[in-house]
Amino acid sequence: MAPTYQTCGACGAVQYFQRPFCATCGAEDLAEAQAEGRGEIAAATLLHRAPSREMADRVPYEIVLVDLPEGFRVMAHGPGGCVPGQAVILSEDADGLLRATKTEGRA
């Protein structure tokens, strides 16, 4: 499942983190929408050190920032070897974390 986001009916702003109000204008006129789930890598980094004991079995792992055409950026786990401009598809893991999968070409 691709990420859900909110759009403001008052000012048209898009926000990824769910809030009871628009972070741009403060209005409460928000609508929820589902992103298509396709995006483009903005940045990628490979982590070799776990931030906690729970993550120790996952190193090394890649974290990517993905720009979506709906107008927001998300952080996700990458498949490894991602570069800026790489096209990806986002999905949600069973644990609720976003995962990026490479596709051919640029987004």
C-alpha positions in Angstrom: 0.0 0.0 0.0 1.3 3.5 -0.9 1.3 6.3 1.7 -1.7 8.3 2.5 -1.5 12.1 2.7 -3.8 15.1 3.4 -4.8 18.1 1.2 -6.1 21.3 2.6 -9.4 22.5 1.2 -8.7 26.1 2.2 -5.2 26.7 0.8 -4.5 23.6 -1.3 -1.4 22.6 0.7 -0.3 18.9 0.8 1.0 17.3 3.9 2.3 13.8 4.5 2.1 13.5 8.3 -1.5 13.2 9.4 -2.6 16.2 11.5 -6.0 17.6 12.7 -5.2 20.9 11.0 -3.3 22.3 7.9 0.4 23.0 8.8 0.4 25.8 6.3 -2.7 27.8 7.1 -4.2 26.2 10.2 -7.5 25.3 8.6 -9.2 22.1 9.6 -10.7 21.4 6.2 -8.5 18.4 5.3 -9.2 15.6 2.9 -7.2 12.3 2.9 -5.9 10.8 -0.3 -3.9 7.8 -1.4 -0.6 8.4 -3.2 0.0 6.5 -6.4 3.2 5.1 -4.8 5.6 5.9 -7.6 8.4 8.4 -7.0 12.0 9.5 -7.6 15.0 9.1 -5.3 16.1 12.5 -3.9 18.9 11.0 -1.7 20.1 7.7 -0.4 22.5 6.6 2.3 23.8 3.2 3.5 23.8 2.8 7.2 26.5 0.5 8.7 25.8 1.1 12.3 22.5 0.3 14.0 20.8 3.1 16.0 19.5 0.5 18.5 19.9 -3.2 19.4 16.6 -4.0 17.7 18.1 -2.8 14.4 21.5 -4.6 14.7 20.5 -7.6 12.6 19.5 -5.3 9.7 22.8 -3.5 9.1 23.9 -2.6 6.5 20.6 -1.1 5.3 19.8 1.8 2.9 17.5 4.7 3.8 16.2 6.8 0.9 14.3 10.0 0.5 11.6 9.8 -2.2 9.9 12.7 -3.9 6.3 11.8 -5.0 4.5 13.7 -7.8 1.7 14.4 -5.3 4.0 17.0 -3.8 5.6 15.6 -0.7 8.7 13.6 0.3 8.9 10.4 2.3 11.6 8.4 4.0 11.8 4.7 3.2 14.0 1.6 3.3 15.8 1.2 0.0 16.8 -2.0 -1.8 20.5 -0.9 -2.0 22.4 0.9 -4.7 19.8 3.7 -5.2 20.9 6.9 -6.8 19.2 10.3 -7.1 16.8 10.3 -10.0 16.2 6.6 -9.8 12.5 5.6 -10.2 11.0 3.6 -7.4 7.7 2.2 -6.3 6.7 2.5 -2.6 4.9 -0.2 -0.6 4.2 -0.6 3.1 5.7 -3.5 5.1 3.8 -5.5 7.6 5.5 -3.4 10.4 4.2 -0.2 8.8 7.5 1.0 7.4 7.8 2.2 3.8 9.9 0.2 1.4 11.2 1.4 -2.0 11.6 -1.0 -5.0 13.6 0.1 -8.0 12.0 0.4 -11.4 13.6 0.9 -14.8 14.8 4.3 -15.8 14.1 7.7 -14.2 10.8 8.7 -12.7 
